[in-house]
Amino acid sequence: MDRYRIIKRAHLTEKSTIAKDEANKYVFEVDRKANKIEIGDAVEKLFKVKVVNVHVLNMTGKKKRLGRIVGQKQDWKKAIVTLAPGNSIELYEGV
C-alpha cells in the first residue's frame, strides 16, 4: 500500500496534544486496511523519524440524528505512534 494513502491526517485533540508533550506519542487517522507494520514504516519514511511502538484502535462512527432521520458517521481507524527520544514531527510543533 502507498505510504501517502496510509496516513490520512493528524488527529489533533487536547488529549493527543498532552500525549505528545508528556510521552512523545503522535495520533493519526489511518487507512482502515493498514496494519501496525505498514503504519510504522509510513511514519518513519514520511517524517524521517524513528518509531518505537504503534497502537491501533478501530473507532466506530457516532450515531447522528436530523429530525426523524437517523444516520451514522463513518467508522475509522486511529493509530497512536510512539517515537524514539529526541525525535519529533514538525507538523505538531506549531500547534
N, C-alpha and C positions, 0 to 999 in steps of 0.2 A: 504494500500500500504506500502511496506517496506521502512523505512526511508533512507536506503542506496541507494535505487533507485530513491528517490525523488530528492535529491541533487546530481546533476551530477558533477558540478565543480564550482570553484570560477571564477568569471568574473573579471579579473584584467585589468583595463584600467586606464588612467590618471584621468578620471572623477570619477571612483569608488574609487580611492585612495584618492582623495580630499574629497569625501563624508565621507569616513572612518575617516579621520583626523578631519574634522570640525563637523560632525553631528552623528558620531558613527553608520553609515549605512554601511552595507555589501551587496555586489551584488553577486548573484549566478545564474548559469544556472540550471534550474529545469525541471522535467518531465512535459510534456505538459498537462497531465491529472490531475496533483496535484492542489489542491485549497489552499487558504491562510492559513486555519487552519492546514492542513497537513504539509505545508511548515514550519510554525512556530513551530509546535511540533517536526519536524525532526531536525531543527536547535537547539532547546533547548536540545534535547536528545543527539545529536551527539557532540556538542561543549560545553555542560553544561553551558549555559548562559541563561539569562532572555530576552525574546523577547517582545518588546513593540508594534511594528507595522510591518505589511507586506504589501508591494505594489507589484502588479503583472502586468507585461506587456507581451503581445504576440508580438513577434518580427517576422516580415516577412523576409524571406530569400532574399538576394540580387540577382539580375539577373547578370549572368556571361556569357561571350562570349569567344569562342575559334574559331577564324576564322568565318566560316559560321554557326557554331553550337551554338545555344543559349540555355543556361541552367539556372537553378536557384538553389541557395543553400537552404538547408533545413530550414523550419520555426522552431522557438524555443521560449521558454518561459523564461523570466527573472524575478527574484524576488529581490526586494530591502528590506532588513530586517533591522529594527532599533532595536538596543539593548538598554537595560537599562543603565543609567550612571554607570560607574565603571566596566562594562563587556567588554571583548574584545575576539577576536578569534586569537589564536596563529598562525594560518595559514597565516595571513596577516602581522604579526609583522616583519618578516624578509625581507619584500619587500620594 
